[in-house]
Amino acid sequence: MDIDLSTLNPDTLNPEALGILLSISLGLGLAAASGFRIFVPMLLVSGASLSGHLELSSGFAWIGTYPALIAFGIATALEVGAYFIPWVDNFLDSIGAPAAAIAGTVVAASTIVGLDPMMKWTLAAIAGGGAAGVVHSGMAMIRGGSSMTTGGLANPLVSTVEAGGSFVLAFLAIVVPFAGLLAVVLVAYVCSRLLRRWRRRSEPVGHLGPA
């Protein structure tokens, strides 16, 4: 049953509207986790759905199947492992932003329930895809800085933090959606600050030549 967003007034909040808020928080938390690693959130969503701990949105029942769980498991292992290979990690970062945004959109849409399809996909694309893109861009900037300053020697540490962050954030979003949403806000804030700092440093400094 579709619910009008006007019912989300805190003064008149009902269980069904609360369910919508929880599913939105869950979707955004998982989307942000996709910015760290694309397949980790999908793997946890698949497992949570198979165990009966997560309701999937209409049209996404395929995620909660054993073939999907196996596929996501293999993809997760390959993705996590690839980021520990020097310079391959930088290459994956350079091509991964669109993939992260798409993954964030899909995983958010798969868990948001109670909204009409247009509203669901719009929210998933803007908020979910946006969150994944911001997180991915922030971490790509950190890895790029690590590569330039340490010759890539510190990159495995960055990859470990990313993989761990993806698992923790996705797990937190599933178990405690509102806490996951708070973590998303914090991560997005830190990443956006890093991106703004990088852009300021990248701006060309005006050359003062002779008059």
QUIVENUR-V94560 format. One record per helix or strand of 2 or more residues. SS is the DSSP state (~ for helix, > for strand). FROM is the first residue (numbers start at 0). TO is the last residue. If there is no record, write none. Layout:
SS;FROM;TO
SS;FROM;TO
This chain:
~;4;7
~;9;11
~;14;35
~;37;49
~;60;63
~;65;81
~;87;110
~;116;149
~;154;174
~;176;201
